[in-house]
Amino acid sequence: MKKIAIVLGTRPEIIKMSPIVVECQKQGVDFFILHTGQHYSHELDKQIFDDLKLPAPKHNLGIGGQPYRKQVGLMTKEISKILDIEKPDVVIVQGDTISVLAGAMAGKKAGIKIAHHESGLRSHDTSMVEETNRVVTDHISDFLFVPTLDALKNLQEEGMDPDRIHMVGNTIVDAVLQNLDKALNTGKKFEEHKLSSRGYILASAHRAENVDVPERLKGIIEGLRLTGQELGVPVIFPVHPRTKFKLKEFNITLPDNIIEIEPVGFLELLKLEKHARLVMTDSGGMQEESFILRVPCVTLRDNTERPETVEHGANIVSGVEPEKILAAAKLMVGKNLNPTHFINPFGDGRTAERIIRILQESL
């Protein structure tokens, strides 16, 4: 097997790359982890590595907290230096972040094959930075690892070469199945806040188009307040560092029924998701995780690149107007997501195995 560079930089990437790391270790594949440092707090970074028992990154660039254009430039430059030294045969990136775009561009510039996991996802909203990142990455990648039929359709409509497309599923299923039992036995926040199963709402917000705009962030907070009040349960709100900064900048005070907690590790989050009455989020990963765990979800955005969750009745896109958020929450909260009613469109928990097998056969 040739050498693989696993480029990541954010919490979701660490989680979704973890099954690929485990599969590389299992099969004795030569690999290294290159961490851009896009997420750099303990809870969003090292805690995830510890939770999932992953080896420390061989390279950590420490590039975080920069404006978009500057961050892309710095990451691409520094990743290129590492690739010139390591000379991997393929670079794997995952998702839609700045780290993904920079990793793909650096690899392409160096003449290294690029593999994009979670290829083909589209929000069809070009105002989102993430949409630009994922589209550009797909068009310069050699291996398009597709998670769902909807993603496959998107790539076909864009005229992608079928030989580059591989339907594999999504490693988030692998990660959840591999860690759920441990999460349910080790999570502390559930007990620390004296929570009861189905006795609270779990909420999150971190995307730039939401938290960087005062009116949208205020709308989300008010929508969460109204929902918690209507359902008579507290809202547990792990506050992302970006969101915390913006709440202070915009002088927004959290209502009494929204309980702010620090960002939590993956195991803590799985337990909080599993026992929540409702998940309300702008996170793509949490939309997937709540679906896998059969917990109703409200997406606090104007669109989603996870349409399968909506099509299967497990999720609804509410926007950020308070009354619309409340209406969506009331619609979703009573849903019984019986796992016998539908097959998980995100895969069977063997996605990482398929990815490594395809790379082995191709390289």
C-alpha positions as CSV (number, residue, x, y, z in Angstrom):
1,M,0.0,0.0,0.0
2,K,1.2,3.5,-0.8
3,K,1.5,6.3,1.7
4,I,-1.7,8.2,2.7
5,A,-1.9,11.8,4.0
6,I,-5.0,12.3,6.1
7,V,-5.6,16.1,6.2
8,L,-8.0,17.5,8.8
9,G,-8.5,20.6,10.8
10,T,-11.9,20.6,12.5
11,R,-13.9,18.6,15.0
12,P,-16.2,17.0,12.4
13,E,-13.3,16.1,10.2
14,I,-11.5,14.4,13.2
15,I,-14.6,12.4,14.0
16,K,-15.4,11.3,10.4
17,M,-11.7,10.6,9.6
18,S,-11.3,8.5,12.8
19,P,-12.7,5.3,11.2
20,I,-10.3,5.7,8.2
21,V,-7.4,6.1,10.7
22,V,-8.6,2.9,12.5
23,E,-8.9,1.0,9.2
24,C,-5.4,2.1,8.2
25,Q,-4.0,0.8,11.5
26,K,-5.9,-2.4,11.2
27,Q,-4.6,-3.1,7.7
28,G,-1.1,-1.8,8.3
29,V,-1.4,1.0,5.8
30,D,1.4,3.7,5.8
31,F,-0.3,7.0,6.8
32,F,0.2,10.2,8.7
33,I,-2.2,12.8,10.0
34,L,-1.7,16.5,9.0
35,H,-3.7,18.8,11.3
36,T,-4.2,22.4,10.0
37,G,-5.2,23.7,13.4
38,Q,-8.4,25.3,12.1
39,H,-10.2,24.2,15.3
40,Y,-7.8,24.7,18.2
41,S,-9.6,24.6,21.5
42,H,-9.2,21.5,23.7
43,E,-12.8,20.4,23.4
44,L,-12.9,20.8,19.6
45,D,-9.5,19.2,19.1
46,K,-7.4,17.2,21.6
47,Q,-10.5,16.0,23.5
48,I,-11.7,14.3,20.3
49,F,-8.4,12.6,19.6
50,D,-8.4,11.4,23.2
51,D,-12.1,10.2,23.1
52,L,-11.4,8.2,19.9
53,K,-8.0,7.0,20.9
54,L,-6.4,8.4,17.8
55,P,-2.6,8.9,17.3
56,A,-1.4,12.4,17.6
57,P,-1.0,14.3,14.3
58,K,2.5,14.0,12.9
59,H,2.2,17.6,11.7
60,N,0.1,20.4,13.3
61,L,0.2,23.7,11.5
62,G,-1.7,25.7,14.1
63,I,-3.4,27.9,11.6
64,G,-6.7,29.0,13.0
65,G,-8.8,32.1,13.7
66,Q,-7.8,33.9,10.4
67,P,-10.0,35.5,7.8
68,Y,-11.1,33.1,5.1
69,R,-8.8,34.3,2.2
70,K,-5.8,34.5,4.5
71,Q,-6.4,31.2,6.1
72,V,-6.8,29.4,2.7
73,G,-3.5,30.9,1.5
74,L,-1.5,30.1,4.7
75,M,-2.9,26.6,4.9
76,T,-2.2,25.8,1.2
77,K,1.4,27.1,1.5
78,E,2.2,25.2,4.7
79,I,0.5,22.0,3.6
80,S,2.5,22.1,0.4
81,K,5.7,22.2,2.4
82,I,4.7,19.1,4.4
83,L,3.6,17.2,1.2
84,D,7.0,18.0,-0.4
85,I,8.7,16.3,2.5
86,E,6.4,13.4,3.1
87,K,5.7,12.6,-0.6
88,P,2.4,10.7,0.0
89,D,0.7,9.0,-2.9
90,V,-2.8,10.2,-2.0
91,V,-4.3,13.0,0.1
92,I,-7.6,12.3,1.8
93,V,-9.8,15.3,2.8
94,Q,-13.3,15.2,4.2
95,G,-16.2,17.6,4.1
96,D,-16.4,21.2,3.2
97,T,-14.0,23.3,5.4
98,I,-11.1,25.6,4.6
99,S,-8.8,22.7,5.6
100,V,-10.5,20.6,2.9
101,L,-10.0,23.1,0.2
102,A,-6.5,24.0,1.2
103,G,-5.5,20.3,1.4
104,A,-6.9,19.5,-2.0
105,M,-5.3,22.5,-3.7
106,A,-1.9,21.8,-2.1
107,G,-2.1,18.1,-3.2
108,K,-3.2,19.1,-6.7
109,K,-0.3,21.6,-7.0
110,A,2.1,18.8,-5.9
111,G,0.8,16.3,-8.5
112,I,-0.6,14.0,-5.7
113,K,-3.9,12.2,-6.1
114,I,-6.8,13.7,-4.1
115,A,-9.5,11.7,-2.4
116,H,-12.6,13.6,-1.2
117,H,-14.8,11.8,1.3
118,E,-18.3,13.2,1.6
119,S,-18.2,14.2,-2.1
120,G,-21.3,15.5,-3.8
121,L,-23.1,17.1,-0.9
122,R,-24.8,20.3,-2.0
123,S,-26.8,23.0,-0.3
124,H,-27.3,24.7,-3.6
125,D,-26.6,28.0,-1.8
126,T,-23.6,29.7,-3.3
127,S,-23.5,32.3,-0.6
128,M,-22.2,29.7,1.8
129,V,-18.4,29.4,2.0
130,E,-18.8,25.7,2.6
131,E,-20.6,25.3,-0.8
132,T,-17.7,26.8,-2.6
133,N,-15.2,24.6,-0.7
134,R,-17.0,21.4,-1.5
135,V,-17.7,22.1,-5.2
136,V,-14.1,23.2,-5.9
137,T,-12.7,20.2,-4.0
138,D,-14.9,17.8,-5.9
139,H,-13.8,19.2,-9.3
140,I,-10.1,18.8,-8.6
141,S,-10.3,15.4,-6.8
142,D,-9.3,12.0,-8.4
143,F,-11.5,9.9,-6.0
144,L,-15.0,11.1,-5.2
145,F,-16.2,9.0,-2.2
146,V,-19.9,9.5,-2.3
147,P,-22.1,9.1,0.9
148,T,-25.6,9.0,-0.5
149,L,-27.7,8.7,-3.6
150,D,-28.6,12.4,-3.5
151,A,-24.9,13.2,-3.5
152,L,-24.4,10.8,-6.4
153,K,-27.1,12.6,-8.4
154,N,-25.5,16.0,-7.8
155,L,-22.2,14.8,-9.2
156,Q,-23.8,13.2,-12.2
157,E,-25.7,16.4,-13.0
158,E,-22.4,18.3,-12.8
159,G,-21.0,16.0,-15.5
160,M,-18.3,14.3,-13.3
161,D,-16.3,11.4,-14.8
162,P,-18.1,8.2,-13.6
163,D,-14.7,6.5,-13.2
164,R,-13.9,8.9,-10.3
165,I,-17.1,8.3,-8.4
166,H,-17.4,5.6,-5.7
167,M,-20.5,5.1,-3.7
168,V,-19.2,4.1,-0.2
169,G,-21.6,5.6,2.5
170,N,-20.6,8.0,5.2
171,T,-18.0,7.3,7.9
172,I,-20.2,9.1,10.5
173,V,-22.1,5.8,10.7
174,D,-18.9,3.9,11.4
175,A,-17.9,6.5,14.1
176,V,-21.3,6.4,15.9
177,L,-21.6,2.6,15.9
178,Q,-18.0,2.2,17.0
179,N,-18.3,4.6,20.0
180,L,-22.0,4.7,21.1
181,D,-21.7,2.0,23.9
182,K,-18.7,3.7,25.3
183,A,-20.3,7.1,25.1
184,L,-23.4,6.0,27.0
185,N,-21.2,4.6,29.8
186,T,-18.8,7.5,30.1
187,G,-20.6,10.8,29.4
188,K,-20.5,13.1,32.4
189,K,-22.5,16.2,31.4
190,F,-25.8,14.2,31.5
191,E,-25.3,13.4,35.2
192,E,-23.6,16.7,36.0
193,H,-26.7,18.7,34.9
194,K,-29.1,16.2,36.4
195,L,-30.8,15.6,33.0
196,S,-33.4,13.0,32.3
197,S,-33.9,11.1,29.1
198,R,-36.2,13.1,26.7
199,G,-36.2,15.8,29.4
200,Y,-34.3,18.5,27.5
201,I,-33.5,20.0,24.1
202,L,-29.9,19.8,22.7
203,A,-29.0,22.9,20.6
204,S,-26.0,24.2,18.8
205,A,-25.1,27.1,16.4
206,H,-21.8,27.9,14.9
207,R,-22.0,28.5,11.2
208,A,-20.8,31.9,10.0
209,E,-23.9,32.8,8.1
210,N,-25.8,32.4,11.4
211,V,-23.6,33.6,14.2
212,D,-21.9,36.4,12.4
213,V,-25.2,38.1,11.6
214,P,-26.7,39.8,14.7
215,E,-30.3,39.4,13.5
216,R,-29.9,35.7,12.6
217,L,-28.2,34.9,15.9
218,K,-30.8,36.8,17.9
219,G,-33.6,34.9,16.0
220,I,-32.0,31.6,16.8
221,I,-31.7,32.4,20.5
222,E,-35.2,33.6,20.7
223,G,-36.5,30.5,18.8
224,L,-34.7,28.3,21.3
225,R,-36.2,30.2,24.2
226,L,-39.7,29.9,22.8
227,T,-39.3,26.2,22.1
228,G,-37.9,25.4,25.6
229,Q,-40.8,27.4,27.1
230,E,-43.4,25.7,25.0
231,L,-42.2,22.2,25.7
232,G,-41.4,22.9,29.4
233,V,-37.8,21.7,29.2
234,P,-34.4,23.3,29.4
235,V,-32.2,23.9,26.3
236,I,-28.7,22.5,26.7
237,F,-26.5,24.7,24.6
238,P,-22.8,23.8,24.1
239,V,-21.4,27.1,23.0
240,H,-18.9,27.1,20.2
241,P,-16.0,29.5,20.7
242,R,-17.0,31.5,17.6
243,T,-20.6,31.7,18.9
244,K,-19.4,32.7,22.4
245,F,-17.4,35.6,20.9
246,K,-20.3,36.8,18.8
247,L,-22.8,36.6,21.6
248,K,-20.6,39.0,23.6
249,E,-19.9,41.2,20.6
250,F,-23.6,41.6,19.8
251,N,-24.5,42.0,23.5
252,I,-26.9,39.0,23.4
253,T,-27.7,37.5,26.8
254,L,-28.9,33.9,26.9
255,P,-32.4,33.4,28.5
256,D,-32.7,31.5,31.8
257,N,-34.0,28.4,30.1
258,I,-31.0,28.1,27.9
259,I,-28.2,26.4,29.8
260,E,-24.8,27.3,28.4
261,I,-22.1,24.6,28.7
262,E,-18.6,24.4,27.3
263,P,-18.1,22.5,24.0
264,V,-18.0,18.8,24.7
265,G,-16.1,15.9,23.3
266,F,-17.6,13.4,20.8
267,L,-18.5,10.8,23.4
268,E,-20.2,13.4,25.6
269,L,-22.1,14.7,22.6
270,L,-23.3,11.3,21.5
271,K,-24.8,10.7,25.0
272,L,-26.5,14.1,25.0
273,E,-27.9,13.5,21.5
274,K,-29.1,10.0,22.3
275,H,-31.2,11.2,25.3
276,A,-32.4,14.5,23.9
277,R,-36.1,15.0,23.2
278,L,-35.1,17.2,20.2
279,V,-31.9,18.3,18.5
280,M,-31.9,21.9,17.2
281,T,-28.7,22.8,15.2
282,D,-27.0,24.3,12.2
283,S,-24.4,21.5,12.2
284,G,-24.4,19.1,9.3
285,G,-22.8,16.4,11.5
286,M,-25.4,16.7,14.2
287,Q,-28.1,16.3,11.6
288,E,-26.6,13.0,10.6
289,E,-25.9,11.9,14.2
290,S,-29.4,12.6,15.4
291,F,-30.8,10.7,12.4
292,I,-28.6,7.7,13.1
293,L,-29.7,7.8,16.8
294,R,-33.4,8.3,15.8
295,V,-33.8,11.6,17.6
296,P,-35.9,14.3,15.8
297,C,-34.0,17.3,14.5
298,V,-34.7,20.9,13.6
299,T,-32.1,22.5,11.3
300,L,-31.6,26.2,12.1
301,R,-30.7,27.2,8.6
302,D,-32.4,28.1,5.3
303,N,-31.2,24.9,3.6
304,T,-29.4,21.6,4.2
305,E,-26.9,19.5,2.3
306,R,-28.4,16.5,4.1
307,P,-31.8,16.3,2.3
308,E,-32.1,12.6,3.1
309,T,-32.8,13.5,6.8
310,V,-35.7,15.6,5.7
311,E,-37.0,13.1,3.1
312,H,-37.1,10.4,5.8
313,G,-39.1,12.7,8.1
314,A,-36.4,12.9,10.8
315,N,-35.4,16.5,10.2
316,I,-37.0,19.8,9.2
317,V,-35.4,23.0,8.0
318,S,-36.8,25.9,9.9
319,G,-34.9,29.0,9.0
320,V,-34.0,31.4,11.8
321,E,-37.2,33.4,12.5
322,P,-38.3,32.6,16.1
323,E,-41.9,31.7,15.3
324,K,-40.9,29.4,12.4
325,I,-38.4,27.7,14.7
326,L,-41.1,27.1,17.3
327,A,-43.5,25.8,14.7
328,A,-40.9,23.4,13.3
329,A,-40.0,22.2,16.8
330,K,-43.6,21.5,17.6
331,L,-44.0,19.5,14.4
332,M,-40.9,17.4,15.0
333,V,-41.0,16.8,18.8
334,G,-43.8,14.2,18.7
335,K,-42.4,12.1,15.9
336,N,-41.7,8.4,16.5
337,L,-38.6,7.6,14.4
338,N,-39.0,3.8,14.5
339,P,-35.8,2.3,13.0
340,T,-37.9,-0.4,11.2
341,H,-39.5,2.2,9.0
342,F,-36.5,3.0,6.9
343,I,-33.0,2.0,6.0
344,N,-30.2,4.4,7.0
345,P,-29.2,6.2,3.7
346,F,-25.8,7.1,5.2
347,G,-24.5,3.5,5.1
348,D,-23.9,0.4,7.2
349,G,-20.9,1.3,9.2
350,R,-18.3,-0.2,6.8
351,T,-17.5,3.0,4.8
352,A,-13.9,3.3,5.9
353,E,-13.2,-0.3,4.9
354,R,-14.5,0.4,1.4
355,I,-12.5,3.6,1.1
356,I,-9.2,1.9,2.0
357,R,-10.0,-1.1,-0.3
358,I,-10.7,1.2,-3.3
359,L,-7.4,3.1,-2.7
360,Q,-5.5,-0.1,-2.3
361,E,-6.8,-1.5,-5.6
362,S,-6.3,1.8,-7.5
363,L,-2.9,2.8,-6.2
